Amino acid sequence: MNFLRNVYLTTLLSVFSVVGVALDESSLVTDGGFDEDKAASTTWTGNAYNPVDGVNQADIASAGNPWDVNLSGTVDLTPGATYTLSFDVSGEEGRTIIAGIGQSAAPYLGHTETVTVSANSQRIVQHLTAKADGAGDDFGGVTSRIIFDMGADTGAVSIDNVSLVADHTGTVNLGTGSDN
């Protein structure tokens, strides 16, 4: 009987430990679920900001510069610190977007990655550093942002459940066809 009780208690403690880790990862993003009224949002900006039923939806008709169609989320980053950006994305199969963190003012330093989109929703996980291209000059502070640049390719993109947490957590996934 004591053996079963000990196994039960050990299992219960393990579950609480796992839940505790998940609960401690507090996102730096306000309204990562795109649930706020668009007019009231203090987080999200850009010409691709189009929340519909709790999902940001953009449909890019013609390709140009990646930054020509942008969704940006205001965050306060610590210069040189490491972060994990995660979000759900779906859209036109095989199209790409650029996602990451960076400055919202000159000189526009950032650390971004190209993400390949699938027609089915997928959870993207990126390990990023608040340094230019992940290794150069530090950036951070209140002029920082989460970057979703979508203008280099055509087609629909839906983004939801955006989270940015301190440190590198989880396994990197840059989307369909990714080796990471």
Backbone bond lengths (Angstrom), bond angles and torsions (degrees), N, CA, C in turn:
res aa  C-N    CA-C-N  psi(-1)  N-CA   C-N-CA  omega(-1)  CA-C   N-CA-C  phi
1 M - - - 1.449 - - 1.532 110.89 -
2 N 1.353 116.24 -44.26 1.453 119.99 179.44 1.525 111.26 -61.71
3 F 1.348 116.56 -36.18 1.460 120.48 178.78 1.528 110.41 -60.26
4 L 1.338 117.25 -48.43 1.466 121.44 179.73 1.524 111.17 -63.54
5 R 1.315 116.53 -39.17 1.467 120.52 177.99 1.529 110.48 -62.63
6 N 1.328 116.50 -43.31 1.468 120.78 179.71 1.534 111.28 -65.62
7 V 1.320 117.18 -40.76 1.469 120.84 177.64 1.526 109.43 -62.92
8 Y 1.332 117.04 -44.61 1.459 121.65 178.95 1.527 111.03 -60.02
9 L 1.342 116.85 -48.01 1.460 120.76 -179.23 1.527 111.59 -64.92
10 T 1.328 117.63 -40.08 1.464 120.89 177.84 1.521 110.56 -63.25
11 T 1.327 117.14 -44.14 1.458 121.65 178.12 1.526 110.80 -62.98
12 L 1.323 116.71 -43.76 1.456 121.45 179.70 1.531 111.09 -62.19
13 L 1.322 116.97 -44.05 1.464 120.70 177.89 1.526 111.19 -63.82
14 S 1.319 117.66 -37.91 1.468 121.04 177.95 1.519 110.87 -63.54
15 V 1.315 116.58 -42.52 1.468 120.79 178.55 1.515 110.21 -62.91
16 F 1.324 117.74 -46.34 1.464 120.32 179.16 1.521 111.14 -62.99
17 S 1.311 116.46 -37.12 1.465 120.25 178.79 1.523 110.62 -63.33
18 V 1.326 117.20 -45.82 1.462 121.15 178.58 1.523 110.41 -63.53
19 V 1.321 117.41 -45.28 1.463 120.72 178.62 1.519 110.27 -62.50
20 G 1.311 117.53 -40.63 1.456 121.30 178.65 1.508 112.26 -60.06
21 V 1.323 118.07 -41.04 1.461 120.94 177.97 1.515 109.95 -63.20
22 A 1.315 116.24 -45.41 1.463 119.64 -179.00 1.525 111.28 -63.58
23 L 1.340 116.96 -38.87 1.451 119.91 -178.50 1.519 112.33 -72.75
24 D 1.343 118.41 -27.23 1.449 121.83 -179.20 1.525 112.69 -75.86
25 E 1.331 118.01 -19.36 1.451 121.14 179.67 1.521 108.91 -77.41
26 S 1.322 115.60 89.62 1.446 119.21 -176.37 1.516 110.04 -92.20
27 S 1.303 115.41 125.93 1.460 121.48 -177.10 1.519 111.20 -71.82
28 L 1.308 115.41 141.58 1.458 122.23 175.66 1.528 111.33 -81.88
29 V 1.322 116.78 -6.91 1.464 122.60 -177.57 1.522 110.22 -91.96
30 T 1.315 115.43 130.86 1.453 121.15 171.18 1.522 107.20 -93.18
31 D 1.303 117.82 133.28 1.466 124.06 178.93 1.531 113.18 62.42
32 G 1.324 116.24 47.15 1.461 120.41 174.97 1.512 113.13 -67.32
33 G 1.337 116.81 -12.07 1.461 121.53 178.12 1.512 113.35 -98.09
34 F 1.333 117.89 4.94 1.469 123.95 177.54 1.527 112.23 53.95
35 D 1.340 115.13 43.58 1.455 120.70 -178.88 1.525 113.61 -97.76
36 E 1.346 117.70 -16.74 1.464 120.51 179.85 1.523 110.76 -70.46
37 D 1.317 115.40 152.56 1.452 121.28 172.48 1.531 108.48 -60.32
38 K 1.324 117.00 133.68 1.465 121.41 -176.37 1.521 112.13 -54.84
39 A 1.299 118.00 -42.64 1.467 121.59 -178.59 1.528 112.28 -67.37
40 A 1.330 116.82 -25.71 1.457 120.97 -176.88 1.529 113.36 -93.73
41 S 1.324 118.27 -6.21 1.459 120.81 -174.88 1.519 112.21 -65.64
42 T 1.321 114.72 130.73 1.465 120.75 173.86 1.529 110.14 -108.30
43 T 1.320 117.36 -0.57 1.461 122.21 -177.63 1.523 112.07 -99.72
44 W 1.327 117.30 -51.62 1.461 121.89 -167.15 1.521 112.36 -99.45
45 T 1.333 115.67 137.73 1.462 123.01 176.17 1.524 108.75 -142.89
46 G 1.310 115.21 175.05 1.463 121.45 175.95 1.513 111.53 112.10
47 N 1.324 115.49 158.62 1.457 120.00 -177.77 1.530 112.96 -72.94
48 A 1.325 118.37 -7.70 1.465 121.44 175.37 1.524 111.65 -99.59
49 Y 1.344 116.99 6.60 1.470 120.11 178.89 1.518 108.77 -77.83
50 N 1.332 116.30 107.40 1.456 122.78 -175.75 1.536 109.62 -149.65
51 P 1.343 117.30 74.68 1.465 119.15 -179.21 1.532 111.29 -72.49
52 V 1.319 115.36 128.47 1.463 122.28 178.38 1.525 107.43 -132.66
53 D 1.324 116.96 114.05 1.469 122.26 178.96 1.524 112.29 51.73
54 G 1.338 117.35 44.40 1.451 121.88 175.24 1.514 116.03 79.51
55 V 1.334 117.59 14.61 1.464 122.41 177.19 1.522 107.31 -135.74
56 N 1.343 117.15 135.69 1.465 118.74 174.91 1.524 108.49 -82.35
57 Q 1.331 115.72 124.97 1.459 120.73 -176.68 1.521 110.57 -122.34
58 A 1.329 115.67 128.00 1.460 121.42 176.86 1.524 107.96 -131.37
59 D 1.327 116.06 145.45 1.460 120.79 176.32 1.522 107.39 -131.38
60 I 1.309 116.73 110.70 1.450 122.86 -173.89 1.526 108.65 -94.33
61 A 1.337 115.63 117.07 1.463 121.24 -174.90 1.526 113.36 -84.35
62 S 1.340 117.44 -34.04 1.471 118.97 179.90 1.526 109.31 -138.25
63 A 1.326 115.54 142.62 1.466 121.73 -177.17 1.526 110.92 -83.16
64 G 1.319 115.11 150.01 1.460 123.13 177.50 1.510 109.32 -160.20
65 N 1.313 116.83 -137.50 1.467 120.96 174.82 1.526 108.92 -71.82
66 P 1.330 117.80 144.76 1.468 119.37 -179.75 1.527 112.31 -54.74
67 W 1.326 118.06 -41.18 1.460 123.13 -175.60 1.525 113.37 -77.48
68 D 1.328 118.12 -5.40 1.465 120.53 178.54 1.527 112.43 -65.16
69 V 1.332 116.86 -27.12 1.473 122.26 175.03 1.524 106.00 -124.40
70 N 1.344 115.74 110.15 1.457 120.08 -169.41 1.518 112.45 -135.48
71 L 1.328 114.52 142.85 1.455 123.85 167.94 1.519 105.81 -121.59
72 S 1.335 117.30 122.50 1.462 121.91 -179.73 1.518 109.89 -123.23
73 G 1.331 115.49 140.25 1.461 122.19 176.82 1.512 110.24 -120.33
74 T 1.312 117.03 122.53 1.462 122.35 -177.95 1.525 111.25 -68.48
75 V 1.334 116.48 129.29 1.464 123.26 175.01 1.533 108.43 -142.68
76 D 1.311 116.33 158.84 1.459 122.29 177.57 1.527 107.07 -108.45
77 L 1.339 117.06 105.56 1.455 122.09 -176.37 1.532 111.30 -98.54
78 T 1.317 115.48 149.74 1.460 121.74 173.07 1.529 108.03 -89.29
79 P 1.327 117.95 122.80 1.461 120.15 -178.24 1.534 112.08 -53.54
80 G 1.337 116.02 130.49 1.455 122.68 177.33 1.515 115.61 80.25
81 A 1.327 118.41 -5.25 1.470 121.60 -177.19 1.528 111.21 -77.92
82 T 1.330 115.98 160.54 1.458 121.85 177.77 1.529 110.12 -98.82
83 Y 1.336 114.89 148.27 1.461 122.03 -176.69 1.518 110.34 -142.35
84 T 1.331 115.27 158.79 1.456 121.96 170.13 1.519 107.88 -119.16
85 L 1.325 115.44 120.22 1.464 122.53 174.68 1.515 107.37 -101.73
86 S 1.332 116.67 127.79 1.462 120.56 176.35 1.522 108.95 -135.45
87 F 1.328 115.11 146.64 1.456 120.67 -179.21 1.518 109.10 -164.15
88 D 1.337 115.70 158.98 1.455 122.37 174.12 1.519 107.84 -95.68
89 V 1.334 116.50 136.09 1.462 120.34 179.27 1.521 109.55 -141.99
90 S 1.325 114.44 144.70 1.463 121.77 172.22 1.517 106.92 -149.92
91 G 1.325 115.65 167.84 1.461 119.21 178.52 1.508 112.10 159.71
92 E 1.307 114.78 -150.83 1.462 121.99 -179.53 1.529 108.91 -61.87
93 E 1.321 116.52 119.33 1.467 122.60 -177.12 1.528 111.51 -52.98
94 G 1.348 115.68 125.65 1.457 121.49 174.29 1.523 116.54 86.89
95 R 1.322 117.68 -11.86 1.466 118.64 178.07 1.525 108.80 -71.86
96 T 1.320 116.77 162.59 1.453 120.46 -178.37 1.526 111.12 -120.77
97 I 1.335 114.29 157.49 1.460 122.34 170.23 1.530 106.76 -134.57
98 I 1.308 116.01 162.51 1.459 121.09 173.54 1.521 106.63 -108.15
99 A 1.334 115.81 126.97 1.470 120.48 -178.52 1.518 109.32 -131.56
100 G 1.336 115.49 147.57 1.449 119.85 177.63 1.512 111.83 166.30
101 I 1.340 114.93 -152.32 1.461 122.16 179.46 1.521 108.47 -127.82
102 G 1.326 116.43 154.09 1.454 119.47 179.02 1.514 112.22 -178.02
103 Q 1.329 114.49 -171.15 1.454 121.78 179.52 1.524 110.16 -89.27
104 S 1.334 115.79 150.35 1.467 120.81 176.10 1.527 111.17 -100.92
105 A 1.335 117.00 8.84 1.466 122.51 178.86 1.530 108.32 -142.12
106 A 1.330 115.77 161.08 1.468 120.77 -179.96 1.518 109.75 -54.14
107 P 1.316 117.49 139.16 1.461 130.50 13.94 1.536 114.33 -92.29
108 Y 1.337 118.71 14.60 1.473 124.35 174.96 1.527 113.15 59.44
109 L 1.327 116.98 43.23 1.466 120.55 174.75 1.520 108.70 -66.53
110 G 1.326 116.59 149.13 1.454 119.60 178.85 1.506 112.47 -165.44
111 H 1.312 115.33 166.88 1.459 123.27 172.20 1.524 106.36 -128.61
112 T 1.322 115.62 108.58 1.462 121.72 -175.17 1.525 110.15 -129.96
113 E 1.328 114.51 164.54 1.464 122.80 175.75 1.520 108.37 -137.31
114 T 1.318 116.33 153.17 1.457 121.37 173.55 1.524 108.56 -85.84
115 V 1.332 115.36 130.02 1.463 122.75 -178.43 1.525 107.98 -114.86
116 T 1.333 116.63 132.81 1.461 121.87 177.16 1.522 109.47 -96.18
117 V 1.322 115.30 126.37 1.462 122.81 -174.03 1.530 110.82 -89.76
118 S 1.321 116.00 148.06 1.457 124.23 176.16 1.528 108.95 -118.78
119 A 1.318 116.55 157.94 1.463 120.13 175.65 1.528 110.65 -65.60
120 N 1.323 116.74 -28.86 1.461 122.18 176.71 1.518 109.58 -92.20
121 S 1.314 116.70 141.77 1.456 120.87 179.70 1.524 110.30 -60.63
122 Q 1.324 115.90 136.83 1.459 121.32 177.06 1.520 108.87 -135.85
123 R 1.324 115.56 149.64 1.466 121.59 178.89 1.525 107.71 -90.93
124 I 1.325 116.25 117.56 1.454 122.96 178.68 1.527 108.29 -94.98
125 V 1.320 117.03 137.61 1.458 123.09 177.00 1.523 107.77 -131.27
126 Q 1.337 116.19 125.12 1.453 121.86 179.65 1.522 109.95 -124.66
127 H 1.323 116.55 136.98 1.459 122.37 172.12 1.524 106.54 -99.70
128 L 1.336 116.02 117.68 1.459 121.89 -173.44 1.521 110.72 -127.57
129 T 1.329 115.33 158.58 1.465 122.08 177.38 1.519 108.30 -129.97
130 A 1.318 117.31 139.27 1.464 121.78 -179.66 1.532 109.83 -77.57
131 K 1.337 113.93 61.31 1.463 124.34 175.83 1.528 106.96 -138.84
132 A 1.326 117.57 147.33 1.460 121.07 178.76 1.527 109.64 -54.57
133 D 1.315 116.95 124.12 1.466 124.03 -178.04 1.528 112.81 53.51
134 G 1.328 116.74 23.80 1.449 122.15 176.97 1.515 115.21 83.06
135 A 1.354 118.24 -6.95 1.460 119.86 -175.71 1.525 113.95 -141.83
136 G 1.317 118.45 -11.36 1.472 122.00 -174.71 1.514 113.17 -90.11
137 D 1.330 115.12 -140.30 1.462 121.67 -178.92 1.523 111.42 -62.58
138 D 1.342 115.22 142.32 1.460 121.00 176.07 1.525 110.70 -67.59
139 F 1.337 116.13 148.25 1.459 121.82 168.81 1.513 107.62 -138.93
140 G 1.313 116.50 163.91 1.455 120.17 178.77 1.506 111.08 162.66
141 G 1.330 115.55 -168.36 1.451 121.71 -178.33 1.515 111.82 92.99
142 V 1.335 114.69 -168.69 1.464 121.12 -173.73 1.526 113.69 -75.38
143 T 1.324 117.84 -8.34 1.469 119.61 176.13 1.536 111.13 -93.73
144 S 1.331 116.53 21.46 1.462 121.26 -179.73 1.526 110.37 -93.78
145 R 1.320 114.39 161.96 1.463 119.09 -178.50 1.515 111.16 -154.72
146 I 1.317 114.87 160.91 1.452 122.88 164.91 1.522 105.24 -88.38
147 I 1.330 116.08 136.80 1.464 121.41 -174.48 1.528 110.36 -114.86
148 F 1.324 115.50 129.37 1.460 122.13 167.22 1.528 106.27 -128.23
149 D 1.323 117.60 98.50 1.466 122.65 177.52 1.516 108.24 -98.29
150 M 1.354 116.14 123.88 1.463 121.29 -171.32 1.519 113.88 -123.31
151 G 1.335 118.88 3.22 1.453 121.50 -170.01 1.511 117.29 -79.91
152 A 1.328 119.65 -8.60 1.464 121.40 -176.21 1.519 113.62 -82.07
153 D 1.330 117.32 -6.66 1.465 121.25 -176.30 1.528 108.33 -143.14
154 T 1.312 117.13 157.49 1.465 120.57 179.85 1.528 110.83 -98.14
155 G 1.333 114.92 160.31 1.452 121.35 175.93 1.507 113.10 114.36
156 A 1.322 114.20 171.33 1.466 122.21 -176.32 1.528 111.60 -76.99
157 V 1.343 114.57 148.42 1.468 122.29 174.43 1.523 107.61 -140.80
158 S 1.328 116.91 126.26 1.461 122.73 174.85 1.524 107.99 -116.36
159 I 1.333 116.13 128.99 1.468 122.27 -178.46 1.531 108.52 -126.09
160 D 1.349 115.71 137.25 1.456 120.55 -179.97 1.530 109.65 -152.85
161 N 1.322 115.66 166.50 1.464 123.71 173.62 1.528 112.60 53.64
162 V 1.329 115.68 50.00 1.462 121.65 -178.74 1.527 109.52 -78.59
163 S 1.332 115.49 131.18 1.464 121.83 179.42 1.524 109.14 -138.10
164 L 1.317 115.66 138.67 1.459 121.64 172.80 1.517 107.18 -130.39
165 V 1.337 116.46 119.09 1.457 121.29 -179.78 1.523 109.53 -123.66
166 A 1.324 115.87 154.60 1.450 121.29 177.15 1.526 110.28 -68.26
167 D 1.311 116.32 147.75 1.466 125.10 178.29 1.527 111.33 76.64
168 H 1.311 114.75 170.79 1.471 121.39 177.79 1.522 108.46 -95.69
169 T 1.341 116.66 120.06 1.457 121.68 178.15 1.517 108.54 -132.53
170 G 1.309 117.62 153.43 1.458 121.99 176.81 1.524 112.74 75.83
171 T 1.322 114.91 178.40 1.460 122.83 -179.34 1.516 109.49 -99.58
172 V 1.327 116.50 132.14 1.459 121.68 -179.03 1.524 110.21 -62.26
173 N 1.341 116.22 134.92 1.460 123.53 174.23 1.517 107.39 -142.76
174 L 1.345 116.84 114.67 1.467 121.28 -179.71 1.527 112.49 -102.50
175 G 1.310 116.53 14.97 1.461 119.73 172.94 1.504 114.48 105.99
176 T 1.324 115.12 -172.16 1.459 123.40 -176.86 1.518 110.67 -53.35
177 G 1.319 115.62 131.25 1.466 120.87 177.34 1.513 113.33 80.65
178 S 1.325 117.48 3.80 1.465 121.29 -178.38 1.520 110.38 -76.40
179 D 1.307 115.28 139.48 1.468 120.63 173.65 1.508 111.23 -89.20
180 N 1.329 117.41 -3.47 1.463 120.50 -176.35 1.498 112.32 -92.46
